[in-house]
Every structure is written in structure tokens, then in C-alpha cells.
Amino acid sequence: MNTMSTVIKTNLNSHSDYSLQLNRWFLKPIGAWPPLLTTSRLEKNVSIILNIVYYISIIFAMIPCLLHVLLKNENLYTKLKNFGPITHWLFSCANYTILLLRQKEIRYCVEHIETDWRIVTREKDQQVMLENARFGRYVATFCAAFMHSGVLCFYTVAALNTEMIQVGNETRIVHVLPVAVYKKLFNYDESPTNEIILFMQIWSSFIASSSTIGIFSLVAVLATHAYGQLSVLMVWITEFVNESMNQKKIFPFDQIGFIVEHHLRVLSFISCIEEVMNRICFLELFRCTMAMCMLGYYILMEWSEQDVQSLSSYFMIIVSLCFNIFIICYIGEILAEQCRKVGDVVYTTNWYYLPDKIILDLILLIARSSVVVQITAGKFFHLSIYTFGDVIKTSLAYLNILRQVS
């Protein structure tokens, strides 16, 4: 019996680890993974050091570029072209700060997932949870691939370009910086200053993208886990009604209270996801709307030059932004739909064969499922496909205004 208990516990731990593995891989290297009860003091100190490195890297890359945009007298297009990467650093830093401030709630969500794997012990229920965990991992993987590919493609294309400059009687070949910096602060015409600034811009953009990827992957994994829990709950409801019709059979979930408590537990988990992610989702919607507007402007301005490399990098970034926003909107919609579906499943069962007392209990389930807990963006917008369409339309409207102004 002890051996069997050890095997079951090991399987449950591996399942919960399977669900959260990618989140840990994305967030631990940047020090944003919440400390658990098993986290050692050394790991906590390393996380603090990584937090400091993150902020220093972003500030070191962003401040010289921001000074160049504000103090250098250039045309509107050049300023906007430099301002795009600055907004990426700025919003990523803001989201990273929110992640650090919400570590307590994120730790609660992580522990909640681990507890759910201990509660659900039937193999067929675990299979449902594994399927949803696998979908969450796929979403997290694609988000990472698209985001890193777009950002690294942009910076790699810029870094491969070189230019010749004349310094006195000497001709130098330097790398073109992806984002221009304030020359009075750093003289990037000299080596190794040019290479150091280039490396810091690529490095800071990589870790800024890592924080954004960590956010999207966290939303995907938490939401798909909640979706899986609601699917398991609907299976329990159907089996409860079917088994209650035949009192001769012994059904392990014969108590309606267990189903109601689990339903409330899932809704509480979704509320926690909403509390953690609503500000981050609002910033991401705003950032992606402005980014797609500016990227569209870059494409229109450089189309006549036929610069295939630059245009390809811009298109790659737009695709990654559209994919990430679509994913969180899609997940928000199917999760809200799954919450409503609990009441529909109760109604479509053979409830009319049950005793009156059980029917009244099922009515309470229907009533509670009609009050849907949704993931929002800053408490202003519900994440849905309709919201995704609004983001695309708004970015195109801003692009049109920008074209008229310039």
C-alpha cells in the first residue's frame, strides 16, 4: 500500500509539473517565478539578483534611446521608428513589475493547480485535464516562438547592416544600431562602444520579450486548466444524475455538495486569474494596438524602398502580436462559454426523473452558472473574439489618422 501511494503521488506531481513546466522555464530565468514553500533562500536571493539585472538592462537600453527621440531634431517618421522599440521596453517593464507585485496571487494559482491534481484521482478525469494542459503548453510554445522570432528578426536584420563613417582622416565601419541613441551620452562611432550598445539593445529586447512571453503563457496555462476543471465538473454532473436514477448502484460522487464545492472552487480560481491578469491584459491590448499601428506605418513608408529584410521583420512582428492577442481573447471567450455550459449540461440531463430535493439542488447549479466569471482587460473589456476585432479596427483607425497627420 505504501508503494502504491508513492507511485500515485509521483504521477500526480509529474502531471502538475507537466502543466506548469513551461511557465517555470519562462519566468525563472528573469526572476518572476513566485517563491513556493519549497523554495530555498539561495533561490530567493538569485531571483532578487535577476530582478535587478532585468531593470538595469531595460533602463540602460531605454534611457539613451528616449533622450535621442526627445532631444534630437528629426522628422516624425524617424522619431516614430525609434519610439516603437522604446514602447516595447516600457510596457514590458510595467508588466514585469505587475508580475512581481502579484507573486502572492500567482503562487496561489500554482498551488491551486497542484491541489486539483490531488483531488481528481480518476484516470478518465485526469485524461481530460491532461488534454487541456497539453493545449496550454502548445499555446505557450507558439507564443514564445512567434514573439522571440519577430523581435530577434528585427534586431538581427538591423545589426547585420553596417555603415561607413568619416572621423577626421579615418574611415570606420560600424554596425547600424537598431534604435538610435543620444550621441552626447554615448559616442557609438567608436569600438567597442558600438558593439556594447548593440549587444545591450538585443539583450534587453530579448528579456523584455521573455517577460511578455511569460505573461501570455501564464494566462494560457491557467485558463486552460480552469477550462479542464469545468469539463471534469460537467462529467461529474452527468454521472451524478444518471447514477441517482438507479439507487442500487454506489456512485462515488453521490453527494451533490461535493459537486457544488468543486464548482465554487473553479469559479474562485477563475476570479484569481482575473485579479492577476486584468491589468496586464489591459496594458497588452493597448501596447499591441499602438504597436500594430506603428508597424503598419513603417511598412507603408518603406514599401517604396523594397527593403525585403526590414519588411519581413515588420510582418513577423505584426503576426506575433496578432497571434498573442488573438490567443488571450480566444481563451477568454471559450472559458466564459464553458462557465455558461455548466448550466446547460445540468438542464440537458434526465433531471426530471430525480426526486424533488435533488432537482432543487440542481437548480442552484444552473442559477450560479448563469453568473459568469470572465477575464477582463483592466475591468473595462471582456476578452473575446469581438474584443480582438476591436483591437484590429482601432489599430487601423489610428494608422489612418497617423497617415493623415504625416
GIBEL-V157838 format. One record per helix or strand. SS is the DSSP state (alpha for helix, beta for strand). FROM is the first residue (numbers start at 1). TO is the last residue. If there is no record, write none. Layout:
# GIBEL-V157838
((SS FROM TO) (SS FROM TO))
This chain:
# GIBEL-V157838
((alpha 2 28) (alpha 41 71) (alpha 76 101) (alpha 103 119) (alpha 123 160) (beta 162 167) (beta 170 175) (alpha 193 244) (alpha 256 305) (alpha 308 348) (alpha 351 353) (alpha 356 369) (beta 376 377) (beta 381 382) (alpha 385 405))
